[in-house]
Amino acid sequence: MSTFRTLLVGAALAWTAAVHAFPTKPVRIVVGFPAGGPLDQHARLLTDKLQAVLGQPVVVDYKAGAGGTVGAQDVMKAPPDGHTLMLANTGVMVINPALYSRLPYATLKDFTPIARTAMQPLALLVNPNVPAKNLQEFMAYAKSKPGQINYGSAGNGGISHLVPEMFKTATGLFMVHIPYRGSAPAFTDLMGGQVQFMAESIPQAAAYHKQGKVRALAVTSRARNPALPDVPTVIESGLKGFEVVGFYGFLAPAGTPKDVVAKLSDAFGQVMQSPEVKSRMVSQGADPAFLGADDFAKFLASEMPRWADAVKKSGAKLD
């Protein structure tokens, strides 16, 4: 019996030592979208400083497909030792669970939240020929043309679809959804006038607004965005409480040891304190918004029903 106890104690000590030694090999960050996109930019912004804090290389691995689902499955099945993480956005974490009828993962069951790193507001945009210089004027214009205003999105069930649906619910407007395969063709038709309205993340929105190709009427965050300092918020424009912001965060497989989670969360916290990281993140259109593991878990739990309600009201559903 004493030998058995000795073995148990030895195994426990070995496991504890392994946890405290973490990481013992390169850390892999899975991005469920193609290289070159916003999530990829965000990952690469953090990796250099993250590997300096962790003392191991950090590599980005692309597992694109099915709205981030392929990458999520890869991480879900990885060993829960902290060496495989997922960088995910609002869609992967809180929209997909409500959108897909047969989603192979459950965010709060199959993953362990590590850190939220950024919030990403959207801008409400119109074609420059729309006779509205601000959001109140657009609301009046759209109200006078029920069913005659089209809005484009990057696809059914994505954030660029759901934010206009939330806007419609808040205002009682009737606009027609035109889904595209990605934001690029949607922007093309917004600039060409085939659709008159769109909600899109700040970086692209700000660039096209400054070029005069679209007109930004409002941003969906509580405060104005540095990339569009002269554009008011939706709240400022008269819709009280309308704050809808996407977010980025890192998750590990369920069952990852608490000590490892704490070490990873602390590492991201250190990285997010860097003035250089904050400055570059803002230039990419995202707001630095760190939350540690416990607070990020609470945040996700509060966001899921909100987005589930938006999906339900939109009528979007995918298999």
C-alpha positions as YAML, in Angstrom:
chain: A
units: angstrom
residues:
- id: 1
  name: MET
  ca: [0.00, 0.00, 0.00]
- id: 2
  name: SER
  ca: [2.85, 2.35, 0.87]
- id: 3
  name: THR
  ca: [4.43, 1.66, -2.53]
- id: 4
  name: PHE
  ca: [1.17, 2.54, -4.25]
- id: 5
  name: ARG
  ca: [0.93, 5.78, -2.28]
- id: 6
  name: THR
  ca: [4.50, 6.59, -3.18]
- id: 7
  name: LEU
  ca: [3.68, 6.12, -6.85]
- id: 8
  name: LEU
  ca: [0.63, 8.35, -6.56]
- id: 9
  name: VAL
  ca: [2.60, 11.08, -4.81]
- id: 10
  name: GLY
  ca: [5.35, 10.78, -7.40]
- id: 11
  name: ALA
  ca: [2.87, 11.09, -10.26]
- id: 12
  name: ALA
  ca: [1.23, 14.11, -8.64]
- id: 13
  name: LEU
  ca: [4.59, 15.81, -8.11]
- id: 14
  name: ALA
  ca: [5.58, 15.10, -11.70]
- id: 15
  name: TRP
  ca: [2.31, 16.58, -12.95]
- id: 16
  name: THR
  ca: [2.72, 19.65, -10.72]
- id: 17
  name: ALA
  ca: [6.28, 20.14, -11.95]
- id: 18
  name: ALA
  ca: [5.12, 19.86, -15.55]
- id: 19
  name: VAL
  ca: [2.43, 22.48, -14.96]
- id: 20
  name: HIS
  ca: [4.85, 24.89, -13.32]
- id: 21
  name: ALA
  ca: [7.35, 24.29, -16.14]
- id: 22
  name: PHE
  ca: [4.76, 25.21, -18.77]
- id: 23
  name: PRO
  ca: [5.32, 25.82, -21.61]
- id: 24
  name: THR
  ca: [7.75, 23.04, -22.48]
- id: 25
  name: LYS
  ca: [7.41, 23.33, -26.27]
- id: 26
  name: PRO
  ca: [6.14, 25.81, -28.91]
- id: 27
  name: VAL
  ca: [2.62, 27.17, -28.39]
- id: 28
  name: ARG
  ca: [0.32, 26.84, -31.40]
- id: 29
  name: ILE
  ca: [-2.38, 29.44, -32.02]
- id: 30
  name: VAL
  ca: [-5.09, 28.18, -34.37]
- id: 31
  name: VAL
  ca: [-6.92, 30.73, -36.52]
- id: 32
  name: GLY
  ca: [-10.03, 29.35, -38.20]
- id: 33
  name: PHE
  ca: [-9.82, 31.73, -41.16]
- id: 34
  name: PRO
  ca: [-7.40, 32.29, -44.06]
- id: 35
  name: ALA
  ca: [-4.11, 34.13, -43.63]
- id: 36
  name: GLY
  ca: [-4.18, 37.88, -44.18]
- id: 37
  name: GLY
  ca: [-7.52, 38.59, -42.52]
- id: 38
  name: PRO
  ca: [-8.26, 40.60, -39.36]
- id: 39
  name: LEU
  ca: [-7.79, 37.65, -36.99]
- id: 40
  name: ASP
  ca: [-4.45, 36.81, -38.58]
- id: 41
  name: GLN
  ca: [-3.31, 40.43, -38.15]
- id: 42
  name: HIS
  ca: [-4.37, 40.33, -34.52]
- id: 43
  name: ALA
  ca: [-2.54, 37.05, -33.87]
- id: 44
  name: ARG
  ca: [0.67, 38.29, -35.44]
- id: 45
  name: LEU
  ca: [0.48, 41.54, -33.51]
- id: 46
  name: LEU
  ca: [0.67, 39.59, -30.24]
- id: 47
  name: THR
  ca: [2.91, 36.61, -31.03]
- id: 48
  name: ASP
  ca: [6.36, 38.24, -30.81]
- id: 49
  name: LYS
  ca: [5.79, 39.68, -27.37]
- id: 50
  name: LEU
  ca: [3.86, 36.61, -26.21]
- id: 51
  name: GLN
  ca: [6.73, 34.26, -26.98]
- id: 52
  name: ALA
  ca: [9.11, 36.59, -25.17]
- id: 53
  name: VAL
  ca: [6.90, 36.34, -22.05]
- id: 54
  name: LEU
  ca: [6.38, 32.56, -22.33]
- id: 55
  name: GLY
  ca: [9.94, 31.71, -23.30]
- id: 56
  name: GLN
  ca: [8.85, 29.44, -26.16]
- id: 57
  name: PRO
  ca: [8.10, 30.03, -29.86]
- id: 58
  name: VAL
  ca: [4.49, 30.89, -30.70]
- id: 59
  name: VAL
  ca: [3.30, 29.79, -34.14]
- id: 60
  name: VAL
  ca: [0.10, 30.66, -36.00]
- id: 61
  name: ASP
  ca: [-1.68, 27.75, -37.67]
- id: 62
  name: TYR
  ca: [-4.50, 28.36, -40.17]
- id: 63
  name: LYS
  ca: [-7.43, 25.93, -40.17]
- id: 64
  name: ALA
  ca: [-9.95, 27.78, -42.31]
- id: 65
  name: GLY
  ca: [-13.46, 26.60, -43.08]
- id: 66
  name: ALA
  ca: [-17.14, 26.67, -42.10]
- id: 67
  name: GLY
  ca: [-17.06, 30.07, -40.42]
- id: 68
  name: GLY
  ca: [-14.22, 29.11, -38.08]
- id: 69
  name: THR
  ca: [-15.72, 25.73, -37.15]
- id: 70
  name: VAL
  ca: [-12.86, 23.70, -38.63]
- id: 71
  name: GLY
  ca: [-10.33, 25.54, -36.47]
- id: 72
  name: ALA
  ca: [-12.51, 25.21, -33.39]
- id: 73
  name: GLN
  ca: [-12.76, 21.44, -33.85]
- id: 74
  name: ASP
  ca: [-9.00, 21.18, -34.20]
- id: 75
  name: VAL
  ca: [-8.44, 22.96, -30.88]
- id: 76
  name: MET
  ca: [-11.27, 21.13, -29.14]
- id: 77
  name: LYS
  ca: [-9.57, 17.79, -29.87]
- id: 78
  name: ALA
  ca: [-6.05, 18.94, -28.94]
- id: 79
  name: PRO
  ca: [-4.40, 17.85, -25.67]
- id: 80
  name: PRO
  ca: [-5.53, 20.17, -22.86]
- id: 81
  name: ASP
  ca: [-2.02, 21.14, -21.86]
- id: 82
  name: GLY
  ca: [-2.00, 24.81, -22.89]
- id: 83
  name: HIS
  ca: [0.21, 24.30, -25.94]
- id: 84
  name: THR
  ca: [-2.71, 24.69, -28.37]
- id: 85
  name: LEU
  ca: [-4.90, 27.80, -28.28]
- id: 86
  name: MET
  ca: [-7.65, 29.19, -30.49]
- id: 87
  name: LEU
  ca: [-7.92, 32.84, -31.46]
- id: 88
  name: ALA
  ca: [-11.58, 33.39, -32.21]
- id: 89
  name: ASN
  ca: [-13.99, 36.21, -32.92]
- id: 90
  name: THR
  ca: [-17.59, 36.94, -32.00]
- id: 91
  name: GLY
  ca: [-18.87, 34.68, -34.76]
- id: 92
  name: VAL
  ca: [-16.98, 31.57, -33.68]
- id: 93
  name: MET
  ca: [-17.61, 32.01, -29.97]
- id: 94
  name: VAL
  ca: [-21.18, 33.29, -29.61]
- id: 95
  name: ILE
  ca: [-22.92, 33.53, -33.00]
- id: 96
  name: ASN
  ca: [-22.17, 30.08, -34.46]
- id: 97
  name: PRO
  ca: [-23.72, 28.22, -31.49]
- id: 98
  name: ALA
  ca: [-27.04, 29.90, -32.27]
- id: 99
  name: LEU
  ca: [-26.66, 29.88, -36.04]
- id: 100
  name: TYR
  ca: [-25.68, 26.28, -36.83]
- id: 101
  name: SER
  ca: [-28.23, 23.57, -36.07]
- id: 102
  name: ARG
  ca: [-25.51, 20.88, -35.90]
- id: 103
  name: LEU
  ca: [-22.48, 22.68, -34.55]
- id: 104
  name: PRO
  ca: [-19.80, 20.19, -33.42]
- id: 105
  name: TYR
  ca: [-18.75, 22.25, -30.40]
- id: 106
  name: ALA
  ca: [-20.24, 24.16, -27.47]
- id: 107
  name: THR
  ca: [-18.20, 27.21, -26.53]
- id: 108
  name: LEU
  ca: [-18.62, 27.09, -22.76]
- id: 109
  name: LYS
  ca: [-18.42, 23.29, -22.55]
- id: 110
  name: ASP
  ca: [-15.62, 22.40, -24.97]
- id: 111
  name: PHE
  ca: [-13.23, 25.30, -24.33]
- id: 112
  name: THR
  ca: [-11.56, 27.09, -21.46]
- id: 113
  name: PRO
  ca: [-11.51, 30.89, -21.82]
- id: 114
  name: ILE
  ca: [-8.01, 32.35, -21.49]
- id: 115
  name: ALA
  ca: [-8.19, 36.06, -22.34]
- id: 116
  name: ARG
  ca: [-10.23, 38.59, -24.23]
- id: 117
  name: THR
  ca: [-7.84, 40.92, -26.01]
- id: 118
  name: ALA
  ca: [-9.88, 43.34, -28.15]
- id: 119
  name: MET
  ca: [-13.26, 44.78, -28.93]
- id: 120
  name: GLN
  ca: [-14.07, 45.74, -32.50]
- id: 121
  name: PRO
  ca: [-16.88, 48.18, -33.17]
- id: 122
  name: LEU
  ca: [-18.59, 48.49, -36.51]
- id: 123
  name: ALA
  ca: [-19.58, 51.50, -38.57]
- id: 124
  name: LEU
  ca: [-23.01, 52.01, -40.12]
- id: 125
  name: LEU
  ca: [-22.45, 53.01, -43.73]
- id: 126
  name: VAL
  ca: [-24.46, 54.27, -46.67]
- id: 127
  name: ASN
  ca: [-23.81, 54.81, -50.35]
- id: 128
  name: PRO
  ca: [-22.78, 58.48, -50.86]
- id: 129
  name: ASN
  ca: [-25.84, 59.08, -53.05]
- id: 130
  name: VAL
  ca: [-28.21, 58.32, -50.17]
- id: 131
  name: PRO
  ca: [-29.61, 61.72, -49.10]
- id: 132
  name: ALA
  ca: [-28.69, 61.36, -45.43]
- id: 133
  name: LYS
  ca: [-25.80, 63.08, -43.69]
- id: 134
  name: ASN
  ca: [-26.43, 61.52, -40.28]
- id: 135
  name: LEU
  ca: [-28.19, 58.54, -38.73]
- id: 136
  name: GLN
  ca: [-31.40, 60.41, -37.87]
- id: 137
  name: GLU
  ca: [-31.75, 61.57, -41.48]
- id: 138
  name: PHE
  ca: [-31.15, 58.01, -42.71]
- id: 139
  name: MET
  ca: [-33.78, 56.64, -40.35]
- id: 140
  name: ALA
  ca: [-36.30, 59.15, -41.67]
- id: 141
  name: TYR
  ca: [-35.32, 58.35, -45.26]
- id: 142
  name: ALA
  ca: [-35.59, 54.58, -44.74]
- id: 143
  name: LYS
  ca: [-38.92, 54.99, -42.94]
- id: 144
  name: SER
  ca: [-40.29, 56.80, -45.98]
- id: 145
  name: LYS
  ca: [-39.22, 53.89, -48.23]
- id: 146
  name: PRO
  ca: [-40.20, 50.68, -46.40]
- id: 147
  name: GLY
  ca: [-38.78, 47.62, -48.14]
- id: 148
  name: GLN
  ca: [-36.97, 49.74, -50.74]
- id: 149
  name: ILE
  ca: [-33.66, 50.00, -48.87]
- id: 150
  name: ASN
  ca: [-31.29, 47.07, -49.30]
- id: 151
  name: TYR
  ca: [-28.45, 46.32, -46.94]
- id: 152
  name: GLY
  ca: [-25.49, 44.10, -47.75]
- id: 153
  name: SER
  ca: [-23.57, 41.76, -45.51]
- id: 154
  name: ALA
  ca: [-20.62, 39.38, -45.71]
- id: 155
  name: GLY
  ca: [-23.02, 36.43, -45.39]
- id: 156
  name: ASN
  ca: [-25.99, 34.99, -43.54]
- id: 157
  name: GLY
  ca: [-25.63, 34.96, -39.77]
- id: 158
  name: GLY
  ca: [-22.38, 36.92, -39.55]
- id: 159
  name: ILE
  ca: [-21.94, 40.04, -37.47]
- id: 160
  name: SER
  ca: [-22.43, 42.29, -40.53]
- id: 161
  name: HIS
  ca: [-25.84, 40.64, -40.94]
- id: 162
  name: LEU
  ca: [-26.90, 40.65, -37.31]
- id: 163
  name: VAL
  ca: [-25.94, 44.24, -36.44]
- id: 164
  name: PRO
  ca: [-28.31, 45.69, -39.08]
- id: 165
  name: GLU
  ca: [-30.98, 43.29, -37.81]
- id: 166
  name: MET
  ca: [-30.44, 44.66, -34.30]
- id: 167
  name: PHE
  ca: [-30.66, 48.17, -35.77]
- id: 168
  name: LYS
  ca: [-33.93, 47.27, -37.51]
- id: 169
  name: THR
  ca: [-35.34, 45.91, -34.25]
- id: 170
  name: ALA
  ca: [-34.33, 49.05, -32.36]
- id: 171
  name: THR
  ca: [-35.83, 51.42, -34.95]
- id: 172
  name: GLY
  ca: [-38.72, 49.49, -36.47]
- id: 173
  name: LEU
  ca: [-37.30, 50.02, -39.97]
- id: 174
  name: PHE
  ca: [-37.97, 47.57, -42.79]
- id: 175
  name: MET
  ca: [-34.85, 46.95, -44.89]
- id: 176
  name: VAL
  ca: [-34.08, 44.00, -47.16]
- id: 177
  name: HIS
  ca: [-31.02, 41.84, -46.49]
- id: 178
  name: ILE
  ca: [-28.74, 40.98, -49.43]
- id: 179
  name: PRO
  ca: [-26.10, 38.44, -48.33]
- id: 180
  name: TYR
  ca: [-22.76, 38.19, -50.16]
- id: 181
  name: ARG
  ca: [-19.84, 35.79, -50.02]
- id: 182
  name: GLY
  ca: [-17.54, 38.01, -48.03]
- id: 183
  name: SER
  ca: [-17.29, 41.71, -47.29]
- id: 184
  name: ALA
  ca: [-15.38, 42.63, -50.48]
- id: 185
  name: PRO
  ca: [-18.27, 42.02, -52.93]
- id: 186
  name: ALA
  ca: [-20.70, 43.59, -50.45]
- id: 187
  name: PHE
  ca: [-18.56, 46.74, -50.35]
- id: 188
  name: THR
  ca: [-18.37, 46.76, -54.14]
- id: 189
  name: ASP
  ca: [-22.14, 46.81, -54.41]
- id: 190
  name: LEU
  ca: [-22.48, 49.38, -51.60]
- id: 191
  name: MET
  ca: [-20.15, 51.70, -53.49]
- id: 192
  name: GLY
  ca: [-22.01, 50.94, -56.73]
- id: 193
  name: GLY
  ca: [-25.41, 51.62, -55.20]
- id: 194
  name: GLN
  ca: [-26.88, 48.11, -55.59]
- id: 195
  name: VAL
  ca: [-27.24, 48.13, -51.79]
- id: 196
  name: GLN
  ca: [-27.68, 51.33, -49.83]
- id: 197
  name: PHE
  ca: [-26.68, 50.38, -46.30]
- id: 198
  name: MET
  ca: [-24.09, 48.20, -44.55]
- id: 199
  name: ALA
  ca: [-22.48, 47.57, -41.18]
- id: 200
  name: GLU
  ca: [-18.78, 46.72, -41.28]
- id: 201
  name: SER
  ca: [-15.70, 46.70, -39.07]
- id: 202
  name: ILE
  ca: [-13.86, 49.97, -38.64]
- id: 203
  name: PRO
  ca: [-10.64, 49.44, -40.66]
- id: 204
  name: GLN
  ca: [-12.31, 48.96, -44.05]
- id: 205
  name: ALA
  ca: [-15.13, 51.34, -43.22]
- id: 206
  name: ALA
  ca: [-12.72, 54.13, -42.25]
- id: 207
  name: ALA
  ca: [-10.61, 53.69, -45.38]
- id: 208
  name: TYR
  ca: [-13.57, 53.86, -47.77]
- id: 209
  name: HIS
  ca: [-15.19, 56.69, -45.81]
- id: 210
  name: LYS
  ca: [-12.05, 58.82, -46.04]
- id: 211
  name: GLN
  ca: [-11.89, 58.14, -49.79]
- id: 212
  name: GLY
  ca: [-15.48, 59.32, -50.18]
- id: 213
  name: LYS
  ca: [-16.60, 55.94, -51.53]
- id: 214
  name: VAL
  ca: [-19.06, 55.39, -48.65]
- id: 215
  name: ARG
  ca: [-20.43, 57.62, -45.91]
- id: 216
  name: ALA
  ca: [-20.08, 56.57, -42.27]
- id: 217
  name: LEU
  ca: [-23.11, 57.70, -40.27]
- id: 218
  name: ALA
  ca: [-22.35, 56.22, -36.84]
- id: 219
  name: VAL
  ca: [-20.21, 53.73, -34.94]
- id: 220
  name: THR
  ca: [-21.68, 51.00, -32.74]
- id: 221
  name: SER
  ca: [-19.38, 51.41, -29.73]
- id: 222
  name: ARG
  ca: [-20.18, 53.42, -26.60]
- id: 223
  name: ALA
  ca: [-17.40, 55.93, -27.37]
- id: 224
  name: ARG
  ca: [-16.23, 57.38, -30.67]
- id: 225
  name: ASN
  ca: [-13.52, 55.50, -32.51]
- id: 226
  name: PRO
  ca: [-10.08, 57.11, -33.10]
- id: 227
  name: ALA
  ca: [-10.15, 55.97, -36.74]
- id: 228
  name: LEU
  ca: [-13.40, 57.93, -37.30]
- id: 229
  name: PRO
  ca: [-13.21, 60.72, -34.71]
- id: 230
  name: ASP
  ca: [-15.82, 62.93, -36.39]
- id: 231
  name: VAL
  ca: [-18.41, 60.14, -36.68]
- id: 232
  name: PRO
  ca: [-20.83, 59.97, -33.73]
- id: 233
  name: THR
  ca: [-21.91, 56.83, -31.94]
- id: 234
  name: VAL
  ca: [-25.34, 55.31, -32.48]
- id: 235
  name: ILE
  ca: [-26.13, 56.29, -28.89]
- id: 236
  name: GLU
  ca: [-25.17, 59.90, -29.58]
- id: 237
  name: SER
  ca: [-27.39, 59.73, -32.65]
- id: 238
  name: GLY
  ca: [-30.47, 59.06, -30.54]
- id: 239
  name: LEU
  ca: [-30.70, 55.29, -30.00]
- id: 240
  name: LYS
  ca: [-30.14, 54.95, -26.27]
- id: 241
  name: GLY
  ca: [-28.35, 51.80, -25.17]
- id: 242
  name: PHE
  ca: [-27.42, 50.69, -28.69]
- id: 243
  name: GLU
  ca: [-23.92, 49.32, -28.18]
- id: 244
  name: VAL
  ca: [-22.98, 46.33, -30.31]
- id: 245
  name: VAL
  ca: [-19.30, 45.47, -30.52]
- id: 246
  name: GLY
  ca: [-17.49, 42.39, -31.77]
- id: 247
  name: PHE
  ca: [-14.57, 40.94, -29.85]
- id: 248
  name: TYR
  ca: [-11.48, 38.76, -30.11]
- id: 249
  name: GLY
  ca: [-10.31, 36.26, -27.54]
- id: 250
  name: PHE
  ca: [-8.15, 33.22, -26.87]
- id: 251
  name: LEU
  ca: [-9.43, 29.86, -25.65]
- id: 252
  name: ALA
  ca: [-7.84, 26.51, -24.79]
- id: 253
  name: PRO
  ca: [-9.35, 23.01, -24.86]
- id: 254
  name: ALA
  ca: [-11.65, 22.14, -21.97]
- id: 255
  name: GLY
  ca: [-9.81, 20.54, -19.08]
- id: 256
  name: THR
  ca: [-6.69, 22.68, -19.34]
- id: 257
  name: PRO
  ca: [-5.17, 22.86, -15.81]
- id: 258
  name: LYS
  ca: [-5.99, 25.99, -13.82]
- id: 259
  name: ASP
  ca: [-2.32, 26.82, -13.24]
- id: 260
  name: VAL
  ca: [-1.68, 26.73, -16.99]
- id: 261
  name: VAL
  ca: [-4.77, 28.85, -17.66]
- id: 262
  name: ALA
  ca: [-3.58, 31.39, -15.08]
- id: 263
  name: LYS
  ca: [-0.09, 31.52, -16.59]
- id: 264
  name: LEU
  ca: [-1.43, 32.02, -20.12]
- id: 265
  name: SER
  ca: [-3.93, 34.65, -18.99]
- id: 266
  name: ASP
  ca: [-1.20, 36.52, -17.12]
- id: 267
  name: ALA
  ca: [1.05, 36.34, -20.21]
- id: 268
  name: PHE
  ca: [-1.62, 37.93, -22.39]
- id: 269
  name: GLY
  ca: [-2.17, 40.55, -19.71]
- id: 270
  name: GLN
  ca: [1.52, 41.47, -19.82]
- id: 271
  name: VAL
  ca: [1.49, 41.66, -23.63]
- id: 272
  name: MET
  ca: [-1.58, 43.89, -23.58]
- id: 273
  name: GLN
  ca: [0.21, 46.39, -21.34]
- id: 274
  name: SER
  ca: [2.66, 47.20, -24.14]
- id: 275
  name: PRO
  ca: [2.10, 50.74, -25.54]
- id: 276
  name: GLU
  ca: [3.29, 49.49, -28.95]
- id: 277
  name: VAL
  ca: [0.73, 46.69, -29.00]
- id: 278
  name: LYS
  ca: [-2.06, 49.06, -27.96]
- id: 279
  name: SER
  ca: [-1.11, 51.62, -30.60]
- id: 280
  name: ARG
  ca: [-0.91, 49.09, -33.41]
- id: 281
  name: MET
  ca: [-4.16, 47.47, -32.33]
- id: 282
  name: VAL
  ca: [-5.96, 50.81, -32.54]
- id: 283
  name: SER
  ca: [-4.47, 51.40, -36.00]
- id: 284
  name: GLN
  ca: [-5.99, 48.05, -37.03]
- id: 285
  name: GLY
  ca: [-9.41, 49.28, -35.91]
- id: 286
  name: ALA
  ca: [-9.69, 47.32, -32.67]
- id: 287
  name: ASP
  ca: [-9.90, 48.63, -29.13]
- id: 288
  name: PRO
  ca: [-7.53, 47.03, -26.58]
- id: 289
  name: ALA
  ca: [-9.84, 45.40, -24.06]
- id: 290
  name: PHE
  ca: [-8.10, 42.77, -21.93]
- id: 291
  name: LEU
  ca: [-10.08, 40.47, -19.68]
- id: 292
  name: GLY
  ca: [-8.46, 37.66, -17.70]
- id: 293
  name: ALA
  ca: [-9.72, 34.09, -17.77]
- id: 294
  name: ASP
  ca: [-12.47, 34.33, -15.14]
- id: 295
  name: ASP
  ca: [-13.85, 37.66, -16.35]
- id: 296
  name: PHE
  ca: [-13.70, 36.50, -19.97]
- id: 297
  name: ALA
  ca: [-15.73, 33.41, -19.06]
- id: 298
  name: LYS
  ca: [-18.38, 35.62, -17.42]
- id: 299
  name: PHE
  ca: [-18.36, 37.93, -20.44]
- id: 300
  name: LEU
  ca: [-18.95, 35.02, -22.84]
- id: 301
  name: ALA
  ca: [-21.79, 33.70, -20.70]
- id: 302
  name: SER
  ca: [-23.48, 37.11, -20.85]
- id: 303
  name: GLU
  ca: [-22.94, 37.60, -24.59]
- id: 304
  name: MET
  ca: [-24.29, 34.24, -25.76]
- id: 305
  name: PRO
  ca: [-27.99, 34.86, -25.04]
- id: 306
  name: ARG
  ca: [-27.78, 38.34, -26.54]
- id: 307
  name: TRP
  ca: [-26.47, 37.09, -29.86]
- id: 308
  name: ALA
  ca: [-28.74, 34.05, -29.80]
- id: 309
  name: ASP
  ca: [-31.69, 36.44, -29.61]
- id: 310
  name: ALA
  ca: [-30.32, 38.43, -32.57]
- id: 311
  name: VAL
  ca: [-29.92, 35.25, -34.63]
- id: 312
  name: LYS
  ca: [-33.45, 34.13, -33.78]
- id: 313
  name: LYS
  ca: [-34.96, 37.47, -34.77]
- id: 314
  name: SER
  ca: [-32.98, 37.53, -38.01]
- id: 315
  name: GLY
  ca: [-34.34, 34.15, -39.03]
- id: 316
  name: ALA
  ca: [-30.85, 33.00, -40.04]
- id: 317
  name: LYS
  ca: [-30.12, 29.27, -39.71]
- id: 318
  name: LEU
  ca: [-27.37, 27.12, -41.20]
- id: 319
  name: ASP
  ca: [-26.81, 23.33, -41.19]
...
